[in-house]
Protein backbone atom coordinates (compact mmCIF):
# COMPACT_ATOMS: atom_id res chain seq x y z
CA UNK A 1 0.00 0.00 0.00
CA UNK A 2 2.84 2.40 0.84
CA UNK A 3 4.46 1.72 -2.54
CA UNK A 4 1.21 2.61 -4.31
CA UNK A 5 1.00 5.90 -2.43
CA UNK A 6 4.64 6.61 -3.15
CA UNK A 7 4.13 5.97 -6.88
CA UNK A 8 1.09 8.25 -6.84
CA UNK A 9 3.21 11.06 -5.42
CA UNK A 10 1.87 10.92 -1.86
CA UNK A 11 5.24 10.90 -0.10
CA UNK A 12 3.83 11.87 3.28
CA UNK A 13 1.21 9.12 3.17
CA UNK A 14 3.77 6.56 2.03
CA UNK A 15 6.15 7.59 4.80
CA UNK A 16 3.39 7.24 7.42
CA UNK A 17 2.60 3.70 6.22
CA UNK A 18 6.27 2.71 6.05
CA UNK A 19 6.80 4.09 9.57
CA UNK A 20 3.83 2.12 10.92
CA UNK A 21 5.09 -1.05 9.25
CA UNK A 22 8.63 -0.44 10.52
CA UNK A 23 7.30 0.09 14.04
CA UNK A 24 5.57 -3.28 13.71
CA UNK A 25 8.91 -4.93 12.87
CA UNK A 26 8.88 -4.93 9.06
CA UNK A 27 12.55 -4.76 8.03
CA UNK A 28 11.77 -3.83 4.40
CA UNK A 29 9.69 -0.87 5.55
CA UNK A 30 12.49 0.28 7.84
CA UNK A 31 14.97 0.12 4.97
CA UNK A 32 12.64 1.93 2.58
CA UNK A 33 11.93 4.61 5.18
CA UNK A 34 15.67 5.22 5.56
CA UNK A 35 16.04 5.42 1.77
CA UNK A 36 13.23 7.96 1.52
CA UNK A 37 14.79 10.11 4.22
CA UNK A 38 18.20 9.90 2.57
CA UNK A 39 16.71 10.84 -0.82
CA UNK A 40 15.07 13.85 0.85
CA UNK A 41 18.47 14.95 2.16
CA UNK A 42 17.79 13.93 5.78
CA UNK A 43 21.05 12.16 6.52
CA UNK A 44 20.39 12.07 10.27
CA UNK A 45 16.92 10.60 9.78
CA UNK A 46 18.27 8.01 7.37
CA UNK A 47 20.51 6.51 10.05
CA UNK A 48 19.01 3.43 11.58
CA UNK A 49 19.49 3.19 15.29
CA UNK A 50 21.15 5.52 17.79
CA UNK A 51 24.52 7.05 17.03
CA UNK A 52 27.50 5.03 18.23
CA UNK A 53 29.07 5.87 21.55
CA UNK A 54 32.67 7.17 21.55
CA UNK A 55 33.74 3.90 23.17
CA UNK A 56 32.31 1.93 20.26
CA UNK A 57 34.44 3.90 17.82
CA UNK A 58 37.78 3.09 19.43
CA UNK A 59 39.80 0.26 17.95
Secondary structure, 3 states (H helix, E strand, C coil): CHHHHHHCCCHHHHHHHHHHHHHCCCHHHHHHHHHHHHHCCCHHHHCCCCCCCHHHHCC
